[in-house]
Amino acid sequence: MESDSSSGWQGKGALEELMRERIRTTIEGIIDEELAALGAARSQRGGPVRVGYRHGKRSRTLTTSLGPTTIAMPRARLEGEDGRRREWRSAIIPRYQRRTERVDEAILGVYLSGTNTRRLRGALAPLLRGAPLSKDAVSRLVGRLREDFAAWAQRDLGELKIRYLFLDGWYPRMRIGKKRVRVPVLVTLGVCADGRRVVLDLRLAGVESANAWLDAVRSLGARNLGAPLLAVVDGNPGLAAALRVQWPQMALQRCTNHKLWNLLAKAPAHLREELAEDYRRMIYAESREAVEHARIGFARKWKLRCKTVSASFEEAGDELFTLPLFRFRNGRRCAPPTPWSESTRNFGGGPRPRLRSPARRRFCSCFSASCAVDKLLCAALSAGTT
């Protein structure tokens, strides 16, 4: 006759309750090991190794991804280097911590997706399971974004081994005074030697000028970025000038997608499909000779078909063909870096963050420009960037 092994754990939520009980035991064991490693073992007698002693426990509630768990937090006094004994503070569970980092990330993710603080507890009820979460706690979490972003913006970039750069301006709408205006944010994306794509820098600028871009690229150099091989840029002359000042030997590539959009905007509607087909055939030709031949044919054809298209095409010059020819250097085809439009689909390997309309409305209407942009940038980074 078969026996029911789950007879002791039946009912709704039995599995979660069993897992929380085991989590409680695991956390208490980890804390005991941390304290024992500092010289305050549970049953260690006095001697030259002992540097402290325990003096009881206190209850503490910690909200994990399985809900609130009450643990017995040990208390101890440890002897410092100066010979004085001080109250021990755990490094694993810092003082005043009531939630794990994963729970805080979930709270921020729901808030930044457009849920207000009043509805936040209801949306996270299966996770919080009755754990306290006030409006002030959410406000403190959101307030940390500025500090986290400042630390991220100053991190060292030497270990990334960046080979390619993608630089462009992003113009989100923000409220300044009583008006909604577009605020330029300078974005720098990098491609590592192993193919990983990472966001290197995001900064608010008053205007997308040469001086603003020069400050951005100098900041990258000061953070040990090195000398990348290639930079993909749009048609902003200030950006190209700033890159030449910082890295005179770097190859520059005009973004082929930006230029295609410019050409299509210049062409009559009935010629756009033909124009796009000719352009893509030229850019993605299979050899160096084919690229050069297609370039000559494209320029000759569209000079006769549409002079405005021809003028826009000639404006880009050789920088539009740096990357197509870069693929065939040393006589063989090399894998090019992913175009800007493809790279921005995945920031650091994760999905590109898309702020929902309620979040956009809140940021545009409730915060000043600098504050809102910082929060938007941190929202993008918290969605999986490096």
C-alpha positions as CSV (number, residue, x, y, z in Angstrom):
1,M,0.0,0.0,0.0
2,E,1.4,3.3,-1.0
3,S,1.9,6.0,1.5
4,D,1.5,9.8,0.9
5,S,4.9,11.4,1.6
6,S,3.3,14.9,1.7
7,S,0.8,14.1,4.4
8,G,2.7,16.5,6.8
9,W,2.7,19.3,4.3
10,Q,-0.7,19.7,2.7
11,G,-2.9,22.6,1.9
12,K,-2.5,25.8,-0.1
13,G,1.0,27.3,0.0
14,A,2.5,24.2,1.6
15,L,5.5,24.0,-0.7
16,E,6.3,27.7,-0.2
17,E,6.1,27.3,3.6
18,L,8.4,24.3,3.5
19,M,10.9,26.3,1.3
20,R,10.8,29.3,3.7
21,E,11.5,27.0,6.6
22,R,14.6,25.7,4.9
23,I,15.6,29.1,3.8
24,R,15.4,30.2,7.4
25,T,17.7,27.4,8.5
26,T,20.1,28.1,5.6
27,I,20.4,31.9,6.4
28,E,21.0,31.2,10.1
29,G,23.7,28.7,9.2
30,I,25.4,31.2,6.9
31,I,25.3,33.9,9.6
32,D,26.8,31.5,12.2
33,E,29.6,30.6,9.8
34,E,30.3,34.3,9.3
35,L,30.5,35.0,13.0
36,A,32.6,31.8,13.7
37,A,35.2,32.8,11.0
38,L,35.7,36.1,12.9
39,G,36.8,34.2,16.0
40,A,33.5,34.0,17.9
41,A,32.5,30.4,17.4
42,R,29.5,29.1,19.2
43,S,31.3,26.7,21.7
44,Q,34.9,27.8,21.5
45,R,36.7,28.2,24.8
46,G,38.9,31.1,25.7
47,G,42.4,31.2,24.3
48,P,44.7,33.1,22.0
49,V,42.5,32.5,18.9
50,R,39.2,33.8,20.5
51,V,38.6,37.5,19.8
52,G,35.0,37.9,20.9
53,Y,32.0,36.3,22.5
54,R,28.3,35.9,21.8
55,H,25.6,37.2,24.0
56,G,22.2,36.0,22.8
57,K,20.0,36.4,19.7
58,R,17.3,38.7,18.5
59,S,14.5,38.1,16.0
60,R,14.7,39.8,12.6
61,T,12.4,39.6,9.6
62,L,14.0,39.5,6.2
63,T,11.8,39.5,3.0
64,T,13.2,37.2,0.4
65,S,11.9,36.2,-3.0
66,L,9.7,33.6,-1.1
67,G,8.2,36.2,1.2
68,P,9.0,37.3,4.8
69,T,11.2,35.0,6.9
70,T,11.9,35.5,10.6
71,I,15.4,34.5,11.6
72,A,17.3,34.4,14.9
73,M,20.1,36.9,14.4
74,P,23.0,36.3,16.8
75,R,24.5,39.1,18.8
76,A,28.3,39.3,19.6
77,R,31.1,41.6,20.7
78,L,34.4,41.3,18.8
79,E,37.8,42.7,19.8
80,G,39.2,45.2,17.3
81,E,42.8,45.9,16.3
82,D,43.0,48.6,19.1
83,G,42.1,46.0,21.7
84,R,38.6,47.4,22.3
85,R,35.5,45.3,21.9
86,R,32.6,46.5,19.7
87,E,29.2,45.2,18.8
88,W,29.4,42.9,15.8
89,R,27.6,43.9,12.5
90,S,26.9,41.3,9.8
91,A,28.4,42.0,6.4
92,I,26.0,39.5,4.7
93,I,22.8,41.1,6.2
94,P,23.7,44.7,6.9
95,R,22.1,46.6,9.7
96,Y,18.5,47.8,9.0
97,Q,18.2,45.6,5.9
98,R,14.7,44.3,5.7
99,R,14.6,43.0,2.1
100,T,17.1,41.2,-0.2
101,E,18.5,42.9,-3.2
102,R,16.3,40.8,-5.6
103,V,13.2,42.0,-3.8
104,D,14.3,45.6,-4.1
105,E,15.0,45.2,-7.8
106,A,11.5,43.8,-8.2
107,I,10.0,46.8,-6.4
108,L,11.9,49.2,-8.6
109,G,11.1,47.3,-11.7
110,V,7.3,47.5,-11.0
111,Y,7.5,51.1,-10.0
112,L,9.5,52.1,-13.1
113,S,7.1,50.2,-15.4
114,G,4.3,52.6,-14.4
115,T,2.7,51.3,-11.2
116,N,2.3,54.0,-8.6
117,T,3.2,53.5,-4.9
118,R,-0.5,53.0,-3.8
119,R,-0.9,50.0,-6.2
120,L,2.6,48.6,-5.7
121,R,1.8,46.5,-2.6
122,G,-1.1,44.9,-4.4
123,A,1.0,44.2,-7.5
124,L,3.7,42.5,-5.4
125,A,1.4,40.8,-2.9
126,P,2.4,37.3,-3.9
127,L,6.0,38.3,-3.3
128,L,5.7,40.4,-0.2
129,R,3.1,38.1,1.5
130,G,2.2,40.8,4.1
131,A,5.7,42.2,4.6
132,P,5.6,46.0,5.3
133,L,6.2,48.3,2.4
134,S,5.5,52.0,2.9
135,K,5.6,54.9,0.4
136,D,8.7,56.2,2.2
137,A,10.5,52.9,1.6
138,V,9.7,53.0,-2.1
139,S,10.9,56.6,-2.2
140,R,14.2,55.7,-0.6
141,L,14.7,52.9,-3.1
142,V,14.1,55.3,-6.0
143,G,16.4,57.9,-4.4
144,R,19.2,55.4,-4.5
145,L,19.2,55.4,-8.3
146,R,21.1,58.7,-8.5
147,E,23.9,57.4,-6.3
148,D,24.0,54.1,-8.2
149,F,24.1,55.8,-11.5
150,A,26.9,58.1,-10.3
151,A,29.0,55.1,-9.2
152,W,28.3,53.3,-12.5
153,A,29.3,56.4,-14.5
154,Q,32.8,56.5,-12.8
155,R,33.6,52.8,-13.1
156,D,36.9,51.6,-14.6
157,L,36.6,50.4,-18.2
158,G,40.0,48.9,-18.7
159,E,39.0,45.3,-18.3
160,L,36.3,45.4,-21.0
161,K,38.8,45.5,-23.9
162,I,36.6,47.7,-26.1
163,R,37.2,47.4,-29.8
164,Y,34.2,49.3,-31.4
165,L,32.2,52.3,-30.2
166,F,28.7,53.4,-31.1
167,L,27.8,57.0,-30.1
168,D,24.6,58.8,-30.6
169,G,22.2,61.3,-29.0
170,W,18.9,60.3,-27.4
171,Y,16.2,62.9,-27.0
172,P,13.5,62.0,-24.4
173,R,10.8,64.5,-23.6
174,M,11.1,66.1,-20.2
175,R,9.3,68.8,-18.3
176,I,11.3,72.1,-17.7
177,G,9.1,74.6,-16.0
178,K,5.7,74.4,-17.6
179,K,7.0,73.2,-20.9
180,R,7.8,69.7,-22.2
181,V,11.0,69.8,-24.3
182,R,13.4,67.2,-25.7
183,V,16.6,66.9,-23.6
184,P,19.7,65.5,-25.2
185,V,21.3,62.4,-23.6
186,L,24.7,61.3,-25.0
187,V,24.8,57.5,-25.3
188,T,28.0,55.5,-25.8
189,L,27.8,51.8,-26.5
190,G,30.9,49.5,-26.7
191,V,31.6,46.2,-28.3
192,C,34.2,44.1,-26.5
193,A,36.8,41.8,-28.1
194,D,34.6,38.8,-27.3
195,G,31.6,40.3,-28.9
196,R,29.7,41.5,-25.8
197,R,27.9,44.8,-26.0
198,V,27.9,47.0,-23.0
199,V,26.7,50.5,-22.3
200,L,29.8,52.6,-21.4
201,D,28.4,56.1,-20.7
202,L,25.1,58.0,-20.5
203,R,25.1,61.7,-19.7
204,L,22.7,64.6,-19.8
205,A,23.9,67.5,-22.0
206,G,22.5,71.0,-22.6
207,V,23.1,70.6,-26.3
208,E,24.6,67.9,-28.5
209,S,27.7,70.0,-29.4
210,A,31.4,69.3,-30.0
211,N,32.3,70.4,-26.4
212,A,29.6,68.1,-24.9
213,W,30.9,65.1,-26.9
214,L,34.5,66.1,-26.1
215,D,33.7,65.9,-22.4
216,A,32.1,62.5,-22.9
217,V,35.0,60.9,-24.9
218,R,37.6,62.4,-22.5
219,S,35.7,60.8,-19.6
220,L,36.0,57.5,-21.4
221,G,39.7,58.0,-21.9
222,A,40.2,58.9,-18.2
223,R,38.4,55.6,-17.3
224,N,41.0,53.6,-19.1
225,L,39.0,52.8,-22.2
226,G,42.0,52.5,-24.4
227,A,42.0,53.2,-28.1
228,P,39.1,51.5,-30.0
229,L,39.6,50.5,-33.6
230,L,36.4,51.9,-35.0
231,A,33.6,54.3,-34.0
232,V,30.1,54.4,-35.6
233,V,28.5,57.8,-35.5
234,D,25.7,59.8,-37.1
235,G,26.2,62.9,-39.1
236,N,26.8,65.3,-36.1
237,P,30.0,67.2,-37.0
238,G,30.8,67.9,-33.3
239,L,30.9,64.2,-32.5
240,A,33.3,63.4,-35.3
241,A,35.5,66.4,-34.3
242,A,35.6,65.3,-30.6
243,L,36.6,61.7,-31.5
244,R,39.4,63.0,-33.8
245,V,40.8,65.1,-30.9
246,Q,40.7,62.2,-28.4
247,W,41.7,59.4,-30.8
248,P,43.3,60.8,-34.0
249,Q,44.0,57.4,-35.5
250,M,40.6,55.9,-34.9
251,A,38.5,55.0,-38.0
252,L,35.1,56.6,-38.3
253,Q,32.0,55.0,-39.8
254,R,28.8,57.0,-40.6
255,C,25.8,55.1,-39.4
256,T,24.4,53.4,-42.5
257,N,20.9,53.3,-41.1
258,H,20.9,57.1,-40.3
259,K,22.1,57.8,-43.8
260,L,19.4,55.6,-45.4
261,W,16.7,57.4,-43.4
262,N,18.1,60.7,-44.6
263,L,18.1,59.6,-48.2
264,L,14.6,58.2,-48.0
265,A,13.4,61.6,-46.6
266,K,14.9,63.4,-49.6
267,A,13.4,61.0,-52.2
268,P,9.9,61.1,-53.7
269,A,7.6,58.5,-52.3
270,H,7.5,56.4,-55.6
271,L,11.3,56.1,-55.6
272,R,11.9,55.1,-52.0
273,E,11.6,51.4,-52.4
274,E,14.0,51.4,-55.3
275,L,16.4,53.7,-53.5
276,A,16.5,51.4,-50.4
277,E,17.1,48.3,-52.5
278,D,20.1,50.0,-54.3
279,Y,21.5,51.3,-51.0
280,R,21.4,48.0,-49.2
281,R,22.9,46.2,-52.2
282,M,25.8,48.7,-52.2
283,I,26.4,48.6,-48.4
284,Y,26.2,44.8,-48.1
285,A,28.1,43.8,-51.2
286,E,30.2,40.6,-51.0
287,S,33.7,42.0,-51.7
288,R,35.7,45.2,-51.7
289,E,35.6,45.5,-55.4
290,A,31.8,45.0,-55.4
291,V,31.4,47.8,-52.8
292,E,33.4,50.2,-54.9
293,H,31.6,49.3,-58.1
294,A,28.2,49.6,-56.5
295,R,29.2,53.0,-55.0
296,I,30.1,54.4,-58.4
297,G,26.9,53.1,-59.9
298,F,24.7,54.4,-57.1
299,A,26.2,57.9,-57.3
300,R,25.8,58.0,-61.1
301,K,22.2,56.7,-61.1
302,W,20.8,58.9,-58.4
303,K,22.5,62.0,-59.6
304,L,20.2,61.7,-62.6
305,R,17.1,60.4,-60.8
306,C,17.1,62.8,-57.8
307,K,19.6,65.5,-57.1
308,T,18.7,66.0,-53.4
309,V,19.4,62.3,-52.8
310,S,22.7,62.6,-54.6
311,A,23.7,65.6,-52.6
312,S,22.9,63.9,-49.3
313,F,24.8,60.8,-50.4
314,E,27.9,62.8,-51.4
315,E,27.9,64.6,-48.1
316,A,28.7,61.4,-46.2
317,G,31.9,60.9,-48.2
318,D,34.3,58.0,-47.5
319,E,33.2,57.7,-43.9
320,L,30.0,55.9,-45.1
321,F,32.2,53.1,-46.4
322,T,34.7,52.6,-43.7
323,L,32.8,49.6,-42.2
324,P,32.0,47.8,-45.5
325,L,35.6,48.0,-46.5
326,F,36.7,47.2,-42.9
327,R,35.0,43.8,-43.3
328,F,37.5,42.9,-46.1
329,R,40.8,44.0,-44.6
330,N,43.9,41.8,-45.0
331,G,42.2,40.3,-48.1
332,R,39.6,38.3,-46.2
333,R,36.1,39.0,-44.9
334,C,35.9,39.9,-41.2
335,A,32.8,40.0,-39.0
336,P,31.8,43.6,-38.7
337,P,30.4,45.1,-35.5
338,T,26.7,45.0,-35.2
339,P,25.0,48.2,-36.7
340,W,23.7,50.7,-34.2
341,S,20.1,49.9,-34.6
342,E,20.8,46.2,-34.0
343,S,23.1,46.9,-31.0
344,T,20.6,49.0,-29.2
345,R,18.1,46.1,-29.2
346,N,20.2,44.5,-26.5
347,F,21.9,46.5,-23.8
348,G,24.5,44.2,-22.2
349,G,22.9,41.1,-23.5
350,G,19.4,41.7,-22.1
351,P,16.3,43.1,-23.7
352,R,16.3,46.8,-24.4
353,P,14.2,48.5,-21.7
354,R,10.9,50.0,-22.9
355,L,9.3,52.4,-20.5
356,R,5.5,52.1,-20.6
357,S,3.3,55.2,-21.1
358,P,2.3,55.5,-17.4
359,A,6.0,55.7,-16.5
360,R,6.7,58.2,-19.2
361,R,3.8,60.4,-18.1
362,R,5.0,60.3,-14.5
363,F,8.6,61.2,-15.3
364,C,7.5,63.9,-17.7
365,S,5.0,65.5,-15.4
366,C,6.3,64.9,-11.8
367,F,10.0,65.4,-12.0
368,S,12.4,68.1,-13.1
369,A,14.5,67.3,-16.2
370,S,17.7,66.4,-14.6
371,C,16.1,64.2,-11.9
372,A,13.8,62.5,-14.4
373,V,16.6,61.7,-16.9
374,D,18.7,60.2,-14.1
375,K,15.8,57.9,-13.2
376,L,15.2,57.0,-16.8
377,L,18.9,56.1,-17.3
378,C,19.0,54.1,-14.1
379,A,15.8,52.3,-15.3
380,A,17.6,51.3,-18.5
381,L,20.7,50.1,-16.6
382,S,18.7,48.1,-14.1
383,A,17.1,46.2,-17.0
384,G,20.2,44.3,-17.7
385,T,23.1,46.6,-18.7
386,T,26.7,46.3,-17.6
